[in-house]
Amino acid sequence: MIANYGYKDGSGDYFIAIDTDRCDGCGACVPMCPSSVFMVMDEDPNDPMREEPVAVVADDQRKKIKYACAQCKPGGKRMPLPCVVACPVDAITHSW
């Protein structure tokens, strides 16, 4: 299942997507994020049948993704973001 965290407004789509089928809850993304966007939960809040740990975007960060992730967002060229690079199972993607 793909869990999308973020929002869409007149200036664009600002989402972080976590593939919960791939995410094993290792937490490698947590220290790589300078804005502390990620956290690991013991159970998947989006899938009540899953009982394994999974990374999620913290509730207080969901409406601020555009600003929280701005410092890692590449300028003119598309470069991988630190959280994407840190994920050993390629479970994290961004909308930009």
N, C-alpha and C positions, 0 to 999 in steps of 0.2 A: 504494500500500500504506500502511496506517496502522500506524505503529510505536508501541506503548504502552509507556511507561516508568513504573514505580512499583509499587504493591502495593495489596492489599485486606486489611483486617483488621476486627475487630469494631466499630470506630468509623467505618468507611466506606471508600470507594474513593478512592485518591490516585494519579491517573495524569496524566501529560502525554502527549498523543498528537501525533505529528508525521506529517502526510500527506507521505510521501516522494515521491509523484508531483508534488506542488506545490512542495515545498522545493527551492530552487535552490542552497542552500549559501552564501547571501550573508553569513551571520553577523550580521545585524542584531539577533538575539535575544541573542547572547553578551554584549555590553556592557550590555544593559538588565537583565540578571538580577543582582541584588545578591548572590545566593548562589552565583554561578558554576555554575549547574546545566547550562548548555549548552556544547557544543563543536562545532566543525565538523570532520568527517572527510573525507578525500579520496575515500573510497569508502564506500558504504552497507554497514554490517556485517550488515544484515537482508536485503539483496538482492544476492547475489554477481554478478548480471548487470549491475548498475548501477555505472558507473565515475565518475559525477559526484559532486562534493562534496554533503554533506548534513549538516544539524544533527542532533545526537543529545544525549541526556541522558548525562552522564558516568557511568561505571560506579559510582564511589564515591558518587554522589548518588541512585541509583535507590531504595534502601531508606530514604532520608531525605526523600523528596519532601514528605511531610506537614509536616515541620519546616523544610526549606529554603525552601519556598514560602509559609510562614505569614506572613512579613512583607509579602507582596504580596496575600495573600488578603483579599478585601473583608470588612468587618464584617457589616453587616446586609443591604446591598443588593448585587446582582450588578453589579460593575463590571469592565470588561476589565482583565486583568493586563498589566503592562508588556511582557512578552515577546510576548503575543498582539497588542498594538497595534503593536509594532515590526516584526512580520513583514509584509513588503509583499505576500506572496502568500497570506496567511491559512492557513498550513500548521500552526499550533500551536493546540491546544485543551487545556483542563484538565477534569478530572472534577468539579470543584466550581464 
